[in-house]
Amino acid sequence: MSKPFDMELFLRGVLSGSHATRQRHLRQAKAIQTAIAERWQRDNPWAWQQKHLAWFLNHHVNQHAESTRYYFLLTMQLLTHRLGKSWQFNPKRRSENGRFC
């Protein structure tokens, strides 16, 4: 049996800011990891593709407040930086009636 992937160790080199900010990024990175693992059975960020993170942002947290989506986007940028990728994400915005613009 293999050990679960240690997200804290993975992000240790790119985390900065206050203790609360680092904890928020870790908490959100683990939420991203859990959602992608449930959907695609890929619990290791090294196995992720851009589509996995784009799915999380545009489908998994699309009903959350814009500020929440923004904070998840910041965490995704940290993950992308740590992976050494140049992926860009364009979150879909909802209009007043709940539809995407």
N, C-alpha and C positions, 0 to 999 in steps of 0.2 A: 504494500500500500504506500502510495506517495504522500508526501507532506502537502498541505494546502499552500498555495502560492502566498508569499509574504509581501503584501502590497506596501507595507511600511518600509521594508528593506529596499524594495524596488524604487520607491520615490525619495528615499532619504537624500540622495545627492542633488535633487532639484527643488526640494521644499525649502521655502524661506518665509520670512514674516513672523508674526507673533505666534505664540503657542496655539491660540484659538484658530488662527488661519490655517496652520499646519494640520490641526486636528480636523477641521472642516474638510480640507482637501483629502485627507486620508479616509474620512467617513464617506465622502462622495465617491472616491475612487473605488472603495469596496462595494458601494451600491452599484456602480457601473459594472464592476467585475461580476457581481452576482447576477445582474440582469442579462449580461451577455452570456454568461455560463448557462443560465436557464434556457435562453433562446437558441444558442448555437453550440452549447457544450464546449466552449473555449474559455477556460478559467485563467489562462496565462496570457498576459498582455502581449507577449512576444508572438502569439498566434493570432492576434487580432488584425483585422483589416480595417481600412478607413470606413467601409460600409457598416461595420459593427458599431463604431462610435457615432456615425451619422444617424443610424437607426435609433440609438439610445437617445440622442438629442431631439430628433424630430418625431419620435413615436412614443418613447417611454416617458419623457418628462414634458410632453407637449401641452398637457392640461395644467401644469404648474404655473405659478406666477412668473412673469418675465424676469424678475430678479433671481428667482431660483434657477431658471434656465441659464441665466448669465453666469452664475456661480458654478454650475456644472460645466459650462463652456470653458471657464478658467481652469478647472480641474482637468478637462480633456486636453487643453493646451499643455499642461504640465506632463500629462501622460505621453502626448505626442512628442514633446521635447525629449523626454527620457528615452523614448523608443528611437530617437534620432530620425524621425520622419518629418516631412514638410507638409503634412496634411492640413488643409484648411476646412473649416466647418461653417456652413451658412444656416443658422437656425431658421426654421420657418416661423414666421410671425402670424399670430391670430388677429383677425379683425374683431370689431366689437361684437359681431354676431357669432363668433367662435370659429369661423372659417379661416383657412390659411390664406395669406396674401401672396 
